[in-house]
Amino acid sequence: MNSPNQTEPTKNQTQWKRIKVPSKAFEFIKTRAQARRMPMWQYVLSCINFYESALDSKIVADVTKAQNNSYYSIKLAMAVTEYIHKTNDKTYENVRKIINQIATRKHIDVKALSQLVDMYKERRKKSYVRAMMQELIRINVELMAGGSHE
C-alpha cells in the first residue's frame, strides 16, 4: 500500500506545467536567464512583473511628469546661461519665452528671475548673474518637487 506522501503531492511541492514558445524565443530566454544566473522560469516571471509595473498608468505618469519637469528646468538653465554669455535681443527673447512657458504651463512664480533678466539687460553685473543662478536653483527645486500646483 502507498503512503499518503507518495500518492498526494505535498503542499510545498511545485507543480510544473509546460508552455510552447518558438525556438528563437526559447534560446533568447535561456541566454538572458543564464546571464542573470537565474532559472528560466524566474527570469520570465521577473520580466512579466517588470512589464506589468511599467504599464501601470500611475507609475508611467509620474515618470513622464518628472521627465517633463526636468526638461523645463534644463531648458531654462541653458537659456539663462546663453543669455548671460551672449547678451543680445535674440537670447533675451528666448529666455523671456521660456520663463513665460514655465509660468503658464508649470504655474511656478518666476517674477524674480524675469526682473533679474531685465535688470541684466540694462546693466551687466556679476551680482545679477549670482542672483539669477540662485533663482534657477529655486525654480529647479520647485519643478523637481512636483511643478504644477493645480
VEXVO-182334 format. One record per residue: residue number from 0; x, y, z of N, C-alpha, C in turn; residue in one letter. Coordinates in steps of 0.1 Angstrom, whole numbers, plus 5000, padded with zeros to 4 digits. Atoms other than C-alpha are relative to their C-alpha. Layout:
ATOM  seq   n_X   n_Y   n_Z  ca_X  ca_Y  ca_Z   c_X   c_Y   c_Z  type
ATOM  NUM     X     Y     Z     X     Y     Z     X     Y     Z     A
...
//
This chain:
ATOM  seq   n_X   n_Y   n_Z  ca_X  ca_Y  ca_Z   c_X   c_Y   c_Z  type
ATOM    0  5008  4988  5000  5000  5000  5000  5009  5013  5000     M
ATOM    1  4993  4988  5001  5012  5035  4991  4998  5009  5012     N
ATOM    2  5002  4991  4989  5018  5060  5019  4994  5013  4994     S
ATOM    3  5007  4988  5005  4999  5093  5017  5010  5010  4993     P
ATOM    4  4990  4991  5006  5031  5111  5008  5004  4996  4985     N
ATOM    5  4997  5005  5013  5036  5090  4977  4989  5003  4990     Q
ATOM    6  5011  4999  5009  5002  5094  4962  4995  5015  4998     T
ATOM    7  5005  4986  5001  4994  5131  4970  5013  5009  5001     E
ATOM    8  4989  4990  4999  5018  5160  4963  4999  5008  5013     P
ATOM    9  5000  4992  4988  5028  5179  4993  4996  5014  4997     T
ATOM   10  5004  4987  5002  5016  5214  4998  5011  5010  4996     K
ATOM   11  4988  4992  5003  5051  5229  4994  5006  4996  4987     N
ATOM   12  4994  5004  5013  5059  5210  4962  4995  5008  4989     Q
ATOM   13  5004  4992  5012  5059  5230  4930  4994  4991  4990     T
ATOM   14  5006  5007  5011  5036  5218  4903  5004  5006  4987     Q
ATOM   15  4994  4995  5013  5051  5222  4868  4990  4998  4989     W
ATOM   16  5008  5000  5013  5033  5230  4835  5009  5003  4989     K
ATOM   17  4991  4997  5011  5048  5232  4801  4992  5011  4991     R
ATOM   18  5005  4990  5009  5043  5261  4777  5008  4999  4987     I
ATOM   19  4993  5000  5013  5052  5263  4740  5004  5014  4997     K
ATOM   20  4994  4988  5005  5075  5290  4728  5008  4997  4987     V
ATOM   21  4992  5002  5011  5092  5295  4695  5015  4997  5004     P
ATOM   22  4987  5004  4996  5127  5281  4695  5010  5012  5001     S
ATOM   23  4992  4988  4998  5143  5315  4690  4997  5007  5013     K
ATOM   24  5003  4994  4988  5124  5329  4719  5005  4991  5012     A
ATOM   25  4995  5008  4990  5134  5299  4740  5015  5002  5002     F
ATOM   26  4986  4997  4999  5171  5305  4732  5003  5014  5006     E
ATOM   27  4998  4986  4994  5168  5342  4740  4997  5000  5015     F
ATOM   28  5003  5001  4986  5151  5335  4773  5011  4992  5008     I
ATOM   29  4990  5009  4994  5177  5308  4781  5013  5008  5002     K
ATOM   30  4988  4993  4999  5207  5331  4773  4999  5012  5010     T
ATOM   31  5002  4989  4990  5192  5361  4793  5000  4995  5014     R
ATOM   32  5001  5005  4986  5184  5339  4823  5014  4995  5005     A
ATOM   33  4987  5004  4997  5219  5324  4822  5009  5012  5004     Q
ATOM   34  4992  4988  4997  5234  5358  4821  4997  5006  5014     A
ATOM   35  5004  4995  4987  5215  5367  4852  5001  4989  5011     R
ATOM   36  4998  5012  4991  5222  5333  4868  4987  4997  5008     R
ATOM   37  5013  5003  4994  5185  5326  4874  4994  4989  4991     M
ATOM   38  5007  5010  5008  5163  5297  4863  4991  5008  4990     P
ATOM   39  5007  4994  5011  5144  5304  4831  4986  5005  5005     M
ATOM   40  5013  4997  4995  5110  5304  4849  5000  5013  5008     W
ATOM   41  4999  4988  4991  5122  5331  4874  5002  5012  4991     Q
ATOM   42  4998  4989  5010  5135  5352  4845  4988  5005  4993     Y
ATOM   43  5013  4997  5007  5102  5350  4827  4991  5008  5010     V
ATOM   44  5009  4993  4990  5083  5360  4859  5005  5014  5003     L
ATOM   45  4995  4986  4997  5106  5389  4866  4997  5009  4989     S
ATOM   46  5003  4991  5012  5102  5402  4830  4985  5003  5000     C
ATOM   47  5015  4997  5000  5064  5399  4833  4997  5010  5010     I
ATOM   48  5002  4990  4989  5064  5417  4866  5005  5014  4996     N
ATOM   49  4995  4987  5004  5086  5445  4852  4991  5006  4990     F
ATOM   50  5009  4995  5011  5064  5448  4821  4987  5005  5006     Y
ATOM   51  5013  4997  4994  5032  5449  4842  5001  5013  5008     E
ATOM   52  4998  4987  4991  5046  5476  4866  5002  5012  4991     S
ATOM   53  4997  4989  5009  5058  5497  4836  4987  5004  4994     A
ATOM   54  5013  4996  5006  5022  5496  4822  4991  5007  5010     L
ATOM   55  5009  4994  4990  5007  5508  4855  5000  5015  4997     D
ATOM   56  5001  4987  5005  4995  5542  4844  5005  5011  5010     S
ATOM   57  4995  4990  4990  5003  5560  4877  5015  5001  5000     K
ATOM   58  4985  5000  5001  5040  5549  4875  5005  5007  4988     I
ATOM   59  4996  4994  5013  5043  5559  4839  4997  5015  5000     V
ATOM   60  5004  4986  5000  5025  5592  4845  5010  5008  5009     A
ATOM   61  4991  4993  4991  5048  5601  4875  5014  5001  4993     D
ATOM   62  4987  4999  5006  5079  5593  4855  5000  5010  4989     V
ATOM   63  5001  4991  5011  5067  5612  4825  5000  5015  5005     T
ATOM   64  5001  4987  4994  5059  5642  4847  5013  5005  5005     K
ATOM   65  4987  4996  4995  5093  5642  4863  5009  5003  4989     A
ATOM   66  4992  4998  5012  5110  5639  4829  4996  5014  4994     Q
ATOM   67  5004  4987  5006  5089  5669  4816  5005  5011  5009     N
ATOM   68  4996  4989  4991  5097  5690  4847  5015  5002  4999     N
ATOM   69  4986  5000  5002  5134  5681  4843  5004  5007  4987     S
ATOM   70  4998  4994  5013  5132  5691  4807  4999  5015  5001     Y
ATOM   71  5002  4985  4999  5119  5726  4815  5011  5006  5009     Y
ATOM   72  4989  4995  4991  5145  5730  4843  5013  5002  4992     S
ATOM   73  4987  4999  5008  5174  5723  4819  4998  5010  4989     I
ATOM   74  5002  4991  5011  5158  5743  4791  5002  5014  5005     K
ATOM   75  4998  4986  4994  5156  5774  4814  5014  5003  5004     L
ATOM   76  4986  4998  4996  5191  5769  4828  5009  5003  4988     A
ATOM   77  4992  4998  5012  5205  5767  4793  4997  5013  4993     M
ATOM   78  5004  4987  5006  5186  5797  4780  5006  5012  5008     A
ATOM   79  4994  4989  4992  5197  5819  4810  5015  5000  4998     V
ATOM   80  4986  5000  5002  5233  5808  4806  5004  5005  4987     T
ATOM   81  4997  4995  5013  5233  5815  4769  4998  5015  5000     E
ATOM   82  5002  4986  4999  5218  5849  4777  5011  5007  5007     Y
ATOM   83  4989  4994  4993  5245  5857  4802  5012  5001  4991     I
ATOM   84  4987  5000  5008  5273  5848  4778  4998  5007  4986     H
ATOM   85  5003  4993  5012  5256  5863  4747  4988  5009  5002     K
ATOM   86  5011  4991  4998  5235  5892  4757  4997  5008  4988     T
ATOM   87  5005  4993  5012  5216  5902  4726  4985  4998  5000     N
ATOM   88  5015  5000  5001  5180  5906  4716  4994  4986  4998     D
ATOM   89  5004  5014  5003  5177  5870  4703  5000  4992  5013     K
ATOM   90  5000  5008  4988  5188  5854  4735  4991  5005  5011     T
ATOM   91  5009  4994  4990  5168  5879  4756  4986  4995  4997     Y
ATOM   92  5014  5004  5003  5136  5870  4737  4998  4985  5003     E
ATOM   93  5000  5014  4997  5144  5833  4740  4998  4997  5015     N
ATOM   94  5001  5003  4986  5149  5834  4778  4986  5005  5005     V
ATOM   95  5013  4995  4996  5117  5855  4782  4989  4990  4996     R
ATOM   96  5010  5010  5005  5097  5830  4761  5000  4988  5010     K
ATOM   97  4999  5012  4992  5109  5801  4783  4995  5003  5014     I
ATOM   98  5005  4996  4987  5102  5820  4815  4985  5000  5000     I
ATOM   99  5015  5000  5001  5067  5826  4803  4994  4986  4999     N
ATOM  100  5004  5014  5001  5063  5789  4794  4999  4994  5014     Q
ATOM  101  5000  5006  4987  5072  5779  4829  4990  5006  5009     I
ATOM  102  5011  4994  4992  5049  5804  4845  4987  4995  4996     A
ATOM  103  5014  5004  5004  5019  5794  4824  4998  4985  5000     T
ATOM  104  5002  5014  5001  5025  5757  4820  5002  4993  5013     R
ATOM  105  4997  5007  4987  5040  5748  4854  4995  5008  5012     K
ATOM  106  5006  4992  4989  5024  5776  4875  5010  5002  5011     H
ATOM  107  4989  4997  4990  5057  5785  4892  5003  5015  4999     I
ATOM  108  4997  4986  5000  5065  5820  4903  5014  5003  4995     D
ATOM  109  4988  4996  5007  5092  5833  4880  5002  5015  4999     V
ATOM  110  4999  4985  5001  5088  5870  4886  5014  5005  5003     K
ATOM  111  4987  4996  4995  5121  5874  4904  5010  4998  4988     A
ATOM  112  4991  5003  5011  5140  5857  4875  4998  5010  4989     L
ATOM  113  5004  4991  5011  5121  5878  4850  5006  5014  5002     S
ATOM  114  4995  4987  4997  5131  5910  4867  5015  5000  4999     Q
ATOM  115  4985  5001  5001  5167  5899  4870  5005  5000  4986     L
ATOM  116  4996  5000  5014  5169  5892  4833  4999  5014  4994     V
ATOM  117  5002  4986  5005  5155  5927  4826  5011  5009  5005     D
ATOM  118  4989  4992  4994  5180  5942  4850  5013  4998  4994     M
ATOM  119  4987  5004  5006  5209  5923  4835  5001  5006  4986     Y
ATOM  120  5000  4995  5014  5199  5936  4800  5004  5015  5001     K
ATOM  121  4996  4986  4999  5202  5972  4813  5014  5002  5005     E
ATOM  122  4986  4998  4994  5234  5967  4833  5005  4986  5003     R
ATOM  123  4995  5014  4999  5255  5935  4831  5009  5000  5013     R
ATOM  124  4993  5001  4987  5266  5930  4868  5001  4985  5004     K
ATOM  125  4998  5014  4994  5280  5898  4884  4990  4997  5011     K
ATOM  126  5010  5003  4989  5256  5902  4913  4987  4996  4994     S
ATOM  127  5012  5004  5006  5227  5899  4889  5001  4985  4995     Y
ATOM  128  4997  5014  5004  5243  5867  4875  4998  4990  5012     V
ATOM  129  5001  5009  4988  5246  5852  4910  4986  4999  5004     R
ATOM  130  5014  5000  4996  5210  5862  4918  4992  4991  4990     A
ATOM  131  5007  5008  5009  5198  5846  4886  5003  4985  5002     M
ATOM  132  4996  5014  4997  5217  5814  4894  4992  4994  5013     M
ATOM  133  5008  5004  4988  5200  5813  4929  4985  4998  4996     Q
ATOM  134  5014  5001  5005  5166  5818  4912  4998  4987  4992     E
ATOM  135  5000  5013  5008  5174  5789  4888  4999  4988  5009     L
ATOM  136  5000  5012  4990  5181  5766  4917  4987  4999  5007     I
ATOM  137  5013  5001  4993  5149  5776  4935  4989  4995  4990     R
ATOM  138  5009  5005  5010  5129  5770  4903  5001  4986  4997     I
ATOM  139  4997  5014  5002  5146  5737  4897  4994  4992  5012     N
ATOM  140  5005  5007  4989  5138  5726  4932  4984  4999  5000     V
ATOM  141  5015  5000  5001  5101  5736  4928  4995  4990  4989     E
ATOM  142  5004  5009  5011  5099  5718  4894  5002  4985  5005     L
ATOM  143  4997  5014  4996  5115  5686  4909  4991  4995  5011     M
ATOM  144  5009  5004  4989  5092  5687  4939  4986  4998  4994     A
ATOM  145  5014  5003  5006  5062  5684  4915  4995  5010  4990     G
ATOM  146  5003  4990  5010  5060  5715  4895  4986  5006  5001     G
ATOM  147  5013  4994  5002  5025  5723  4885  4991  4998  5013     S
ATOM  148  5008  5001  4988  5004  5731  4916  4985  5003  4997     H
ATOM  149  5014  4998  5005  4970  5727  4900  4991  4993  5010     E
//
